[in-house]
Amino acid sequence: MTYGYENLKLEKGMYAQSGKSFSRVLESLDPSENYCGTALEGLDAFQRQLKRFEIHVAGPMCDRVEKFFSTTESAVLFPEFIRRAVRSGVEQSALSQVTAVNTQIEGGEYVGGVLSDKEAYSTKTTQGAALPTATYLESSTVMRLDKFGRAVHASYEAVRRQRLDAFGAVLRSIGVKLGNAILGQAILKLNAEAGSTVDVKTPGTLTYADMITLYGAFRDFDMTAVLASPKLAAQIMTMDQMKEMASAQPSRILLPFGAQLLKCAGMSDDYLIGLDQKFALQMVTGSDLILETDKLIDSQLDTIAMSIRVGFRVMTADAVHVLAM
């Protein structure tokens, strides 16, 4: 049986279509839905192209980087391999666990909406009485997205004989650090626009009672996550109340009152942040991870440049509270 992916024409221009990533272009030309019930079900369009050119990116038969450059068409796949590896690292940060909404836009500016909802909610009203009113208006402030990125000096000769699984692991490690840098920007926004700040009982000393105080700051919302620096996260883990919790959830650290503890690299030791992930933060991205694709395809790797434009806004201040040390 002949499949469409085997005859797809790959070219550089597939990276240059406005508003579409390379993967989306591939999917539009070779829809995954066409492979339901076949041996290729479960693979996306990019993975089918790897199969077409017999490029193994993992496992005992893992190829070297130079396998991508066996033909001019297979070379077109190399930037997407890099993008996916770095993106995988970015996604290992706590970003996805602290953002309620991820909005992608064209350009570098965004105007969100602001909810004004300060009146008390009535449990009942009398007949004919007007209901308390909330307003939702366009923000008067324009969000300008910040640029995050990394340039990696790596000539083709330096990487051509590297195994793809090892090279991919290096790229993921870059993605992890990039994700943590972006998370740091989100943390600054949360701290600046939190609904309230409560202090620890003894300055500079964190106790379980202080954690309960932070939990009690939430009224209409739940505290689903606590963000902490590595130092404060380690202090929390030594608390007697955490002993059974840590052993019960070895891969996902939950506090006794149900919030997930997230260790955030680069976060200040001066405060903890509690938030309700479902309502607190919006992440706005100007595009997906951008690479300089032409040089990568032509095997002129002198520098692998990658960047992404990101901004954050707190949507519901009452869903974020800070514990100051």
N, C-alpha and C positions, 0 to 999 in steps of 0.2 A: 504493500500500500504506500502511495506517495503522499507526503504531507506538505502543506504550504510552506512551512518553515525551511524546508530543504532548498528552496529556490528563491528565497527572499534576497533582494539586492541590498547590501549594506554599504553605506557611504557616509562621509563626514557630515554632510548636510543634515543628517538625522538628529544631530545635536543642536542644530541652529533654528529649529522651528519654534516660533514665538509661543510662549505659554504651555509648551509641551516638553516633558523630559524625554530622554532617549528611550526609556522603558515604555512610556506611554505611546511614543511613535511606533515602537515595535509591536505593542499590543494592538494598536489600531490596524496594522498591516497583517498581523497574525494573531487573531483573537484566541485566548485560551479556551473560551467556550467551545471552540471547534474540536477540542481534544477530549471532551467528556466521554468516558467509557473506553478510552484507549490507554495504551501503556504509557503515554505521555501526560496523562491527567495528573495534575498537581504541580506541573512545571509551568513557570511563566515564560513569556516570549524570550527573555534574555537567556534563561536556563536552557531553552530549546536550542538557541544558537550555540551555546557552549557544547551541547550534545552534537550538533551538526558538525562542528569543527573538531570534535573529540578533544576538547580542552577540559582536563580534570583539575579542579581547583582544590580538592581535598582527597584524603584517603591514601591507600598504599600506592596507587598509580598516579599520584599527583604530578602534574607537569611543571616545567620551569616557566618563568615569565616569557621567555623567547617563543614559547608555543603560540602565544597570541599573534606573533608577527610572522607566522608561516605563510600567510597570504595577506593581500591588501584588505580583503574583506574582514578576516578574523581580527586584524589589527584595530578595526573600528570598535570592537567590543572591549578593548583594554580600558579606556576611561571609565566605562560603566562598572567594570570590575573594581577599579579603585574607589569610585563613588560609593558603591555598595559596602565595601569593606570599611571605609571611614564612617559612613552613615551608621553601620552596625555598631561601631564603637560609641558614637554620639548617643545612640539609643540606650546604651548601657548605663548612662547617667540617670539621675533621678528626675530628669525633665518630664518624662511622660507621667510620672507619679505626682507631680505638683501642678500640672496644667489642666484646667477644665476644658479649654477650647484651643485648638491650633488652627489659626486662620492664615491661609496663603494669599498673598496679594501680588499685583504687578507694581513695581516701583518701590520707593524707599520711604513712603509716608503713609500714615493710616489715621483716620479719624473714627473713634469708637463712639458708643452711646453711653450716657450717664443716667443712672436711675436715682432719683431723689425720692426717698421713701421713709421719712422721719416720723410721720404721724403714727400713733399707736393703732394697732389692729383691734377693732371692736369684736367682742365675742357675740354681740347681738346689737341690733339697731331697732329703733322705733319706726313705725310706719310713716313714710313720707320724709324721713330724715336723710340728708345727703351722706353718702359713704365717704370715709377718709380717702383722699386721692394721692396717688403716687404719680410722678412724671418721669418720662423717659425721653431725653433730648440728646441731640448730637453734641459731643464734647466740644468745648471751645478751644481745646488744646490739641495740636497736631502731634502725633507720635512719629518721631523720626527714627528709623531703624538703625541699629548699630551693626557694624561689620565685624565679623569674627573670621579668622582664617589662619592658615599656616602655609609657609613655603618650605618645601623639602628639597634640598639639593641632592639629586640622585641621577647620575648619567645612566644611559642604557647599558653601557658596558659594566657598570657596577651592579646592576640588578638582573641582567638578562638570564643568568644561570641560577638565580634564586628560585627555590621551590615556591609555588603559588600559595601554599598553605602558610609557609613561614612569612612570606612577604605580606600576605593578607593579615596575619597576626600583628605585624608591625604597623600596618595601616589602621587596624582597629584600635591599637594603643594610642595612635595620634587622635583618632576619633573620640576616645574616652576623655582625653585631656581637653579637646575642643568642646565636648559636651559639658564638662565641668566648668569651663570658662563661661559658657552661655548660661549655665545654671547659676553661676555667681551673679550675673546681671539680674536674673529673676529674683534672687534672694534680696538684693539691694532694693528692688522695687517693692517686694513684700514688706520689708522692714520699714520703708519710708511711708507706706500707705496703709499700714495695718489699722484695724478698727480700734485697738487699744494696746497699751503697753503696761504690763504689771511687773513689779520688782520682786526679786528673790528676798526672802526674809533676812538673810545675812549676806551683805554684799560680797561677791566673789565666791560664795559657797552655794553649790547646787544640791538640793535635797529632793526626796520624793514628794514631800509636802509642797515644794515649789512647783513641781510638775502638776500636781493636783490643782494648784491655784491657776495655772495656765489652762488646764482643762475646764475649770469652772468659769473662765472668761467667755466661753461659748454659750450663747443662749439659743438663738433660733437655729444654729447650725451645729454640726458635729465636728470634732477635731479628729480628722482621719489620718493626719500625718504630722510628725514633728521633725523639723529640720535642725540638725546640730552639726557643729564642727567635729572633726575626728576626736579632739580632746574631750569635748563635752559628751559626745556619744559614748566614749570609753568610760567616762564617769557614770553615766546612766547605766551602763552594762554591769557595773560593779555593785549597784544597789541591790539589797537583799530581795526586793520585790521583783527583780528581773531574773532571778535564778531559774525558776521553773519556766518562765516565758521563753527564755533563750533556748532551753533544751526542747521545748515543745514545737518551736518554729525555727529550726536551724537556718533555713534559707530566707526567711522573712521575719525580721525582728518586730514583734508587736509589744507595745506597752500594755500593762495590765488593764487599762481602760479602753483598749482596742485600737489606738492609733499606731500607725507604723512608724518606726524610728528610721530616719534616713540620714546616713552620714554623708556630709557634703564637703568635699575637698575645697579648701580655700575660704570657707566660711569663717567669720569672726568668732572668737571665743566669748564675745561680750553679750551674746543673746541667743535664745532659741526662738524658733518660729513654729507656731501651731497653725494649721489651716484645714479647711474643708476642701479637699481637692475638687469636688464637684462644682464649686461655685467661686473659688477665689481668683484664679489667674488665667488670663488669656495670653497666649503666645502668638505673635504675628511674624510670619516669615515672608521676606520679599521674593524668595525663590528657594528651590532646593539647593543642595550643595553644588557649587559651581566649580568646574575645573577648566583649565586651558587645554581643550581637547586636541587641537591640531598638532601640537608638539608631541603629545602622548601617542597619537596615532602614527606619527611619522618616526617614532622611536627616538626623538630628540628630547630626552627627558631632563636635560640640564637642571630644571627645577619643576617639581610638581606643586603647582599653586592651587590651593583650594580655599573657598570662602563661602560664607553664608550671611545674609542680613536678617537680623532678628530684633524684635522689640517685645516688651511686656507691658501689660496694664492690669491693675487690680480691678476686677469687675464688681466684687462685693466686699467692702471693707470689713463688715461684720463677720466674714468668714475667715479672717486672718487676725491673729493676736500674737503679741511678742512677749517673751519673758526675758527681762533685762537682768544681767548678772551684776 
